[in-house]
Amino acid sequence: MKFINKYGQVSLHSEQNIIIADFCGNLNASLATAFANGLSTQVAQFANKPWGYISHSQTLLAATPQAEQQLTSLTSAMARNGCVASAYIFDSSIVINQMQRILDNAGLDMDIRPCLFNSLAQAKAFVSNTMTEKAMQLLV
């Protein structure tokens, strides 16, 4: 799935039980809405099973205040709907600070720094390992 407007774009795909988003440019409200709708479609395939999320967004510049607010609501909903691990690949300190604010405002007690990676392979390994660890905790 890919959504494009004159300010930026986002694409979504899944690999097993990990959803990978790739944001480019500026994220405004219409792209945030398209992303939320696309994410909902992708998550439906997991049928209430745990899943992970990676934002592979090295060329994301920033989110508008309205898009940031939408992402805050979406992040909270993701946590309630089975997202048990997430990782981020960002090159911009503005984007890192926005994402930390989104996590805080979504009510998640999470420091983004341990979830930041330089490559998709590192992010996938982290998300997969975190999902496995959380599944093992549930068995104990």
VENGI-V997944 format. One record per residue. PSI is psi in whole degrees, -180 to 180 (* if undefined). OMEGA is omega in whole degrees, 0 to 359 (NA if undefined). Layout:
BEGIN
PSI | OMEGA
PSI | OMEGA
END
This chain:
BEGIN
137 | 179
136 | 179
131 | 184
139 | 166
-176 | 187
-9 | 181
-28 | 183
-170 | 178
161 | 175
139 | 173
151 | 183
138 | 169
165 | 179
148 | 174
110 | 186
-119 | 181
32 | 177
127 | 176
131 | 181
123 | 178
143 | 177
107 | 179
141 | 177
145 | 176
-143 | 180
140 | 181
113 | 178
-178 | 186
-40 | 182
-37 | 176
-37 | 178
-40 | 178
-45 | 179
-41 | 178
-47 | 180
-43 | 179
-43 | 178
-40 | 178
-42 | 178
-42 | 178
-44 | 180
-43 | 182
-31 | 182
-30 | 180
-18 | 182
-8 | 175
54 | 177
21 | 174
156 | 180
146 | 179
165 | 180
165 | 184
137 | 174
130 | 171
105 | 180
82 | 195
61 | 182
-21 | 181
15 | 174
131 | 182
-48 | 181
162 | 175
144 | 175
162 | 179
-40 | 180
-42 | 178
-38 | 178
-41 | 178
-42 | 178
-42 | 180
-31 | 176
-47 | 177
-42 | 181
-41 | 180
-43 | 176
-44 | 179
-38 | 178
-45 | 181
-36 | 180
-21 | 186
34 | 169
-3 | 178
112 | 185
-6 | 180
144 | 176
154 | 178
157 | 186
140 | 175
98 | 182
143 | 175
-12 | 186
129 | 176
-28 | 176
-47 | 181
-41 | 178
-46 | 180
-39 | 177
-43 | 182
-38 | 177
-41 | 178
-40 | 177
-46 | 179
-45 | 180
-47 | 182
-21 | 177
-3 | 178
15 | 179
129 | 179
81 | 189
127 | 173
125 | 184
-26 | 188
-44 | 178
-10 | 182
7 | 179
134 | 183
163 | 180
-17 | 183
157 | 178
-37 | 179
-43 | 178
-43 | 180
-43 | 179
-43 | 179
-44 | 180
-48 | 182
-44 | 179
-46 | 179
-42 | 179
-42 | 179
-40 | 179
-45 | 179
-43 | 180
-36 | 177
-39 | 179
-37 | 178
-35 | 180
-27 | 181
-21 | 183
* | NA
END
